[in-house]
Amino acid sequence: MTRLWPSTLAGRTFLVLLLGLLIAQLVGLAIHGLDRVEALRLHQSREQVDRVVQLWRAVATTPPGGRAQVLREFDFPSGMSASLDDQPRTSATPPPPFMARIAGAGPSPLMRGPPLLRPRETLTSGTDPPGGVMLALRLFDGTWLNIITRPPRPRFWHSPTFLASFGVMSLAVALLSFWAVRRLTQPVTTLAQAAERLGRDVNAPPLPEDGPTEVRKAASAFNTMAERIRKFVADRTTMLAAISHDLRTPITRMKLRAEFVEDSELRAKMLADLDEMERMVAATLAFTRDEATAETPAPLDLAALLRTVADEANDVAGAELVQVEAPAHLALPARAVALKRAVTNLIGNALAHAGACRVRLLAEPGSAKILIEDSGPGIPDSELERVFQPFHRLDPSRSRETGGMGLGLPIARNILRAHGGDVRLANRQPQGLVATVTLPA
């Protein structure tokens, strides 16, 4: 039952609504059918009474020699037969309730005519199998008119096309319910898609504020929240840009003053510290600004991009440190500059800790996967996610040559998630690390 229960809101609403409508339809049809059966039984009872009275009067007013001809020519309804006998074929026992009027219970039509047309004696009993009545009426000459009536059993569904009609009505109800549920749940899907777009791009277009009152209120609240987030990000970026600009001026002055330091060793250390401060300010500003969202997505050959990054890294190192295994072409929509920066950071991280790496590009249904494998020392399992936190480094030292600033992996993950993908780290056996990048194709 759990597997049959839909997982989506639209599916559950549609199933509950459809079951409710079908149950209500079946109950209504059952009530209609029961009422029809009762009405048919009453109609059949009255028809049988009328035919019995007609047959009795026709036989009673006919001379004995012509009564057999009357029986042969009489128009008997379905389930009714009669015969003339010297003895009754039944005894006085209670008849079925719905044939009580034929049996003489209550005001019987047989006893309403002139005295000469009334039966001298009336005997009734039920039939075997049950469902009808046997009636014996004695004529003036002592002959018995024996009548058997077995009304046909009323059918619950009288129409031969009932199943087809029920199927057409059920299909119409199902289609209408499906259309209504889709219309009602579409705003929920639209809101979820808008939230996902906002998570990737803070400048995503706002939701249209139309539809029912509740939908308009939800869309307006979402747009207000998105606008506040955009304002917060813009204010933060502006603030950091101002801080970066203000820091560059005193750093430049300190560099100029450091040039007048007579001690060459001390002067070199001061200039190195100032250069590192400049690089840290620039890296922090780039991370906070999130340049991945400022570029417009366009078709990109991912295989060519990986080969370009590998060639640049190999040219800098002067050796074949990065090997690429990829198909000839693999196109997908992406922000070329930002994605190149993310891949460069991941490959650079592998080269910094392992000295070499292998890059593999795999095409999968609806996505592309990049595997960056190295044979370095790996990372403790408890640190596989923490290394994506800004400024978190495994190397406790603050030296850029050994540990960097801890922004390469966070920047790479931010860029990839802005593309709708992600990056995960895992240890290899017997040693090494693999960075798995997934991107929607």
BELRA-V659931 format. One record per residue. N is the residue number from 1. NEAR is the number of other ideal C-beta (glycine too) atoms within 8 Angstrom. Layout:
# BELRA-V659931
n | near
N | NEAR
N | NEAR
This chain:
# BELRA-V659931
n | near
1 | 4
2 | 4
3 | 4
4 | 4
5 | 8
6 | 8
7 | 4
8 | 7
9 | 7
10 | 11
11 | 9
12 | 10
13 | 11
14 | 12
15 | 10
16 | 8
17 | 11
18 | 11
19 | 8
20 | 8
21 | 10
22 | 10
23 | 8
24 | 8
25 | 12
26 | 8
27 | 8
28 | 8
29 | 9
30 | 8
31 | 8
32 | 8
33 | 10
34 | 9
35 | 8
36 | 11
37 | 10
38 | 8
39 | 8
40 | 9
41 | 11
42 | 9
43 | 8
44 | 11
45 | 13
46 | 8
47 | 9
48 | 14
49 | 11
50 | 9
51 | 11
52 | 13
53 | 10
54 | 9
55 | 13
56 | 13
57 | 10
58 | 10
59 | 13
60 | 9
61 | 6
62 | 9
63 | 5
64 | 7
65 | 4
66 | 8
67 | 12
68 | 7
69 | 7
70 | 11
71 | 12
72 | 6
73 | 5
74 | 10
75 | 3
76 | 7
77 | 8
78 | 4
79 | 8
80 | 12
81 | 6
82 | 12
83 | 8
84 | 11
85 | 9
86 | 5
87 | 5
88 | 10
89 | 9
90 | 12
91 | 6
92 | 6
93 | 8
94 | 5
95 | 14
96 | 10
97 | 5
98 | 7
99 | 13
100 | 10
101 | 11
102 | 15
103 | 13
104 | 9
105 | 7
106 | 6
107 | 6
108 | 11
109 | 9
110 | 13
111 | 8
112 | 6
113 | 7
114 | 5
115 | 4
116 | 5
117 | 9
118 | 9
119 | 9
120 | 6
121 | 7
122 | 11
123 | 10
124 | 15
125 | 11
126 | 11
127 | 11
128 | 4
129 | 4
130 | 7
131 | 8
132 | 13
133 | 14
134 | 13
135 | 16
136 | 15
137 | 12
138 | 12
139 | 12
140 | 6
141 | 5
142 | 7
143 | 11
144 | 14
145 | 14
146 | 14
147 | 13
148 | 12
149 | 13
150 | 9
151 | 11
152 | 7
153 | 5
154 | 10
155 | 5
156 | 7
157 | 6
158 | 6
159 | 6
160 | 3
161 | 6
162 | 9
163 | 6
164 | 7
165 | 9
166 | 10
167 | 8
168 | 8
169 | 9
170 | 10
171 | 8
172 | 8
173 | 12
174 | 9
175 | 8
176 | 8
177 | 12
178 | 9
179 | 8
180 | 9
181 | 12
182 | 9
183 | 7
184 | 8
185 | 12
186 | 8
187 | 11
188 | 8
189 | 9
190 | 9
191 | 12
192 | 8
193 | 8
194 | 11
195 | 9
196 | 8
197 | 9
198 | 11
199 | 6
200 | 11
201 | 8
202 | 9
203 | 5
204 | 10
205 | 2
206 | 7
207 | 9
208 | 5
209 | 7
210 | 6
211 | 6
212 | 5
213 | 5
214 | 6
215 | 10
216 | 11
217 | 8
218 | 10
219 | 15
220 | 9
221 | 8
222 | 12
223 | 11
224 | 8
225 | 8
226 | 12
227 | 9
228 | 8
229 | 10
230 | 10
231 | 8
232 | 8
233 | 9
234 | 8
235 | 8
236 | 9
237 | 10
238 | 8
239 | 8
240 | 12
241 | 10
242 | 8
243 | 9
244 | 12
245 | 8
246 | 8
247 | 10
248 | 10
249 | 8
250 | 8
251 | 12
252 | 8
253 | 8
254 | 10
255 | 10
256 | 8
257 | 8
258 | 11
259 | 7
260 | 6
261 | 9
262 | 5
263 | 6
264 | 6
265 | 6
266 | 8
267 | 12
268 | 8
269 | 8
270 | 11
271 | 10
272 | 8
273 | 8
274 | 12
275 | 8
276 | 9
277 | 10
278 | 10
279 | 10
280 | 9
281 | 13
282 | 9
283 | 10
284 | 11
285 | 11
286 | 9
287 | 12
288 | 9
289 | 10
290 | 9
291 | 10
292 | 12
293 | 10
294 | 6
295 | 10
296 | 4
297 | 7
298 | 8
299 | 6
300 | 11
301 | 9
302 | 16
303 | 12
304 | 8
305 | 13
306 | 14
307 | 10
308 | 9
309 | 13
310 | 13
311 | 8
312 | 9
313 | 14
314 | 12
315 | 7
316 | 6
317 | 8
318 | 5
319 | 5
320 | 5
321 | 10
322 | 14
323 | 9
324 | 11
325 | 7
326 | 11
327 | 7
328 | 3
329 | 7
330 | 12
331 | 7
332 | 11
333 | 6
334 | 12
335 | 13
336 | 10
337 | 8
338 | 14
339 | 15
340 | 11
341 | 12
342 | 16
343 | 14
344 | 11
345 | 12
346 | 15
347 | 15
348 | 10
349 | 11
350 | 16
351 | 15
352 | 7
353 | 9
354 | 13
355 | 5
356 | 11
357 | 13
358 | 11
359 | 16
360 | 10
361 | 15
362 | 8
363 | 7
364 | 8
365 | 3
366 | 5
367 | 10
368 | 14
369 | 11
370 | 14
371 | 11
372 | 13
373 | 13
374 | 14
375 | 8
376 | 11
377 | 5
378 | 9
379 | 10
380 | 6
381 | 6
382 | 5
383 | 9
384 | 12
385 | 6
386 | 8
387 | 13
388 | 8
389 | 8
390 | 7
391 | 7
392 | 8
393 | 10
394 | 6
395 | 8
396 | 4
397 | 6
398 | 3
399 | 7
400 | 8
401 | 3
402 | 6
403 | 11
404 | 9
405 | 9
406 | 13
407 | 12
408 | 11
409 | 13
410 | 12
411 | 13
412 | 14
413 | 12
414 | 11
415 | 14
416 | 15
417 | 11
418 | 13
419 | 15
420 | 7
421 | 11
422 | 8
423 | 14
424 | 7
425 | 12
426 | 8
427 | 12
428 | 11
429 | 4
430 | 4
431 | 9
432 | 12
433 | 15
434 | 12
435 | 12
436 | 11
437 | 15
438 | 11
439 | 15
440 | 10
441 | 9
